[in-house]
Amino acid sequence: MVTGKQRAFLRKEGHTLKPVMQIGREGVSDSVIAAVDEALEKRELIKLSILENAMLDTRDTCDDIAKRLNAEPVQAIGNKFILYRKSRNEKNRRIELPKR
């Protein structure tokens, strides 16, 4: 669980990120979950976007994926959202969160 200060730090870091994946008409399938899981493991902080034809709610989709992958929802605005999960692999850890 991240604090408000840590979430603000992650929002700042994620602001300049480009979306690594788009969720389309098929919605949140097992292949999407696997790809997001792999991206989180390598990058820790990722931005995703939802295509308009997907007809998904951004906040609900963000929360669903975060829950399924044990990640933290950082921000959901418009059709984009940011997720964070500390990498299990030491060499992939790049983000140092502010202390609590």
Secondary structure, DSSP 8 states (H G I E B T S, - for coil): ---HHHHHHHHHHHTT---SEEE-TT-S-HHHHHHHHHHHHHHSEEEEEE-GGG---HHHHHHHHHHHHT-EEEEEETTEEEEE---SSGGG--------
